[in-house]
Amino acid sequence: FAAIFAARCLSAHNAEFAGSLVEKLSASVNGISISPHMQLQLLPTLQHVRTQREAEEAKSLCVQLLTRQSTTAQAISAVRALSQLACTYIVHISEHVSILLSVLQHDTRQQVCLAVFAALDHMACQAAHLWQPAHFKMLWEFLSKSSSACLSGAALIVLNSLAWSVVGDAVLDAETYPVCQGLCCHGDCTVASLACGVSTGAALAIAGRPDDDDDD
């Protein structure tokens, strides 16, 4: 435990050391012996890489963990590492958003999905302008099929952040509006309230924000 703690502390201050850990973790995931517990403890060091090559290797490692039979704890750590990498290299956020949204299509574990939505919300707040219309549709598709009020609420928090951002006018369209309208009447008050917030934010963005009228 002392060695792991030292490695995590050193990686936060030494990018070269953090880069060397990426190689070791990648090798361990592909069969070289590092225990799953140690992998889990070292995954947070991925956020400290500094070069583009190391960031790509770290991203690839996270994707491997998210697409194989990883434990819930490993998957959550990989999601968090991806989120940190995306916000360090903001220009690549769109790609990271796509990766995380794809996780929702094959991983049904509630804790993993909640971690994904938390990461997506962080990315929405950091760089909403880099989200694509396809990303919004994937979130609405998830909501149209979700039977969990908890997960629906988490997805709507992400859409709320987007609806009240510079891309608010793209969050809803003719195809997804009925889904939002239905959620506004959801039996869970939190879900209904969040859906109304998305609808309001998107409507104001489409109509033109009040501040724009004040400037005229």
C-alpha positions in Angstrom: 0.0 0.0 0.0 2.9 2.4 0.8 4.4 1.7 -2.6 1.1 2.4 -4.4 0.6 5.6 -2.4 4.1 6.7 -3.3 3.5 6.0 -7.0 0.3 8.0 -7.1 1.9 10.9 -5.3 5.0 10.9 -7.6 2.9 10.6 -10.8 1.1 13.8 -9.8 4.4 15.7 -9.8 6.4 13.8 -12.4 4.8 13.4 -15.9 7.6 11.0 -17.0 7.0 8.7 -14.2 3.2 8.8 -14.9 4.0 7.9 -18.5 6.0 4.9 -17.4 3.1 3.7 -15.3 0.8 3.8 -18.4 3.0 1.2 -20.1 3.1 -1.0 -17.0 -0.7 -0.9 -16.6 -1.2 -1.6 -20.3 1.0 -4.6 -20.1 -0.7 -5.9 -17.0 -4.2 -5.6 -18.6 -2.8 -7.6 -21.6 -1.6 -10.5 -19.4 1.6 -9.6 -17.6 1.2 -10.1 -13.9 0.0 -7.1 -11.9 -2.9 -8.0 -9.6 -6.4 -6.5 -10.4 -6.3 -4.8 -7.0 -3.0 -3.0 -7.8 -4.4 -2.1 -11.3 -7.3 -0.5 -9.6 -5.1 1.5 -7.2 -2.9 2.7 -10.0 -5.6 3.7 -12.5 -6.0 7.3 -11.1 -2.4 8.0 -12.2 -3.5 8.0 -15.8 -4.8 11.5 -15.4 -1.3 12.9 -14.9 0.2 12.0 -18.3 1.3 14.9 -20.3 2.3 13.9 -23.9 -0.2 13.2 -26.7 1.2 9.7 -27.2 0.9 8.8 -23.5 -2.7 10.2 -23.5 -3.6 8.0 -26.4 -2.1 5.0 -24.6 -4.0 5.8 -21.4 -7.2 6.2 -23.4 -6.7 2.9 -25.1 -6.1 1.2 -21.7 -9.4 2.7 -20.3 -11.3 1.5 -23.4 -9.9 -2.0 -22.9 -11.1 -2.0 -19.4 -14.6 -0.7 -20.4 -15.1 -3.3 -23.2 -14.0 -6.4 -21.3 -15.4 -8.2 -18.2 -13.9 -5.7 -15.7 -15.0 -5.4 -12.1 -17.4 -2.6 -11.3 -14.6 -0.8 -9.4 -12.2 -1.1 -12.4 -14.8 0.2 -14.8 -15.7 3.2 -12.6 -11.9 4.0 -12.3 -11.5 3.8 -16.0 -14.5 6.1 -16.6 -13.1 8.7 -14.2 -9.6 8.5 -15.8 -11.2 9.1 -19.2 -13.0 12.1 -17.9 -9.8 13.6 -16.5 -7.9 12.9 -19.7 -10.7 14.5 -21.8 -10.6 17.7 -19.7 -6.8 17.8 -19.9 -6.9 17.5 -23.7 -10.2 19.3 -24.3 -9.8 19.1 -28.1 -10.5 15.4 -27.9 -13.6 15.6 -25.7 -16.0 14.7 -28.5 -14.2 11.4 -29.0 -14.3 10.7 -25.2 -18.0 11.5 -25.1 -18.7 9.0 -27.8 -16.7 6.3 -26.0 -18.6 6.9 -22.7 -22.0 6.9 -24.4 -21.1 3.6 -26.0 -20.5 2.2 -22.5 -24.2 2.8 -21.7 -25.2 0.6 -24.6 -23.6 -2.6 -23.2 -23.0 -2.1 -19.5 -26.1 -2.2 -17.4 -24.5 -1.9 -14.0 -26.1 1.1 -12.2 -22.9 2.2 -10.5 -21.0 2.2 -13.8 -23.8 4.1 -15.6 -23.9 6.7 -12.8 -20.1 7.2 -13.1 -20.5 7.6 -16.9 -23.2 10.3 -16.5 -21.1 12.1 -13.9 -18.2 12.1 -16.3 -20.4 13.3 -19.2 -21.8 16.1 -17.1 -18.3 17.2 -16.2 -17.4 17.2 -19.9 -20.6 19.1 -20.7 -19.7 21.8 -18.3 -16.1 22.0 -19.5 -16.7 22.0 -23.3 -20.3 21.8 -24.4 -19.4 23.4 -27.7 -17.5 20.2 -28.7 -20.6 17.9 -28.3 -22.2 16.7 -31.4 -26.0 16.3 -32.3 -25.5 12.5 -32.4 -24.5 12.7 -28.7 -27.7 14.3 -27.7 -29.7 11.7 -29.6 -27.9 8.9 -27.9 -28.8 10.4 -24.5 -32.5 10.7 -25.5 -32.5 7.2 -26.9 -31.2 6.0 -23.5 -34.0 7.9 -21.8 -36.6 6.5 -24.1 -35.7 3.0 -23.0 -34.8 3.6 -19.3 -37.0 2.2 -16.6 -34.8 3.5 -13.8 -35.7 6.9 -12.3 -32.2 7.1 -10.8 -30.5 6.7 -14.2 -33.0 8.8 -16.0 -32.4 11.6 -13.6 -28.6 11.3 -14.1 -29.0 11.4 -17.9 -31.3 14.5 -17.6 -28.7 16.3 -15.4 -26.3 16.0 -18.4 -28.9 17.3 -20.8 -29.7 20.1 -18.4 -26.1 21.3 -18.4 -26.2 21.2 -22.2 -29.6 22.8 -22.6 -28.4 25.8 -20.7 -25.1 26.1 -22.6 -24.1 27.5 -26.0 -25.5 24.4 -27.7 -28.9 24.6 -26.0 -30.7 25.1 -29.3 -29.4 21.7 -30.6 -30.4 19.6 -27.5 -34.0 19.0 -28.7 -35.5 18.4 -32.1 -38.8 17.2 -33.5 -37.7 13.6 -33.0 -36.6 13.9 -29.3 -39.1 16.5 -28.1 -41.9 13.9 -27.5 -39.5 11.9 -25.2 -38.7 15.1 -23.2 -42.4 16.0 -23.1 -43.3 12.6 -21.7 -40.6 12.8 -19.0 -42.0 16.2 -17.9 -45.0 14.1 -16.7 -42.9 11.4 -15.1 -44.2 9.9 -11.9 -40.9 10.7 -10.2 -40.8 14.4 -9.3 -37.0 14.7 -9.7 -37.1 13.3 -13.2 -40.1 15.5 -14.2 -38.4 18.6 -12.8 -35.2 17.9 -14.6 -37.0 17.2 -17.9 -38.9 20.5 -17.5 -35.5 22.2 -17.0 -34.1 20.8 -20.2 -37.2 21.8 -22.1 -37.1 25.3 -20.8 -33.4 25.8 -21.4 -33.6 24.4 -25.0 -36.7 26.6 -25.7 -34.9 29.8 -24.5 -31.9 28.9 -26.6 -34.0 28.4 -29.7 -35.9 31.6 -29.2 -32.9 33.6 -28.3 -31.7 34.3 -24.7 -33.3 37.2 -22.8 -29.8 38.9 -22.6 -29.9 39.2 -26.4 -33.1 41.2 -26.3 -31.7 43.5 -23.6 -28.8 44.4 -25.9 -31.1 45.6 -28.7 
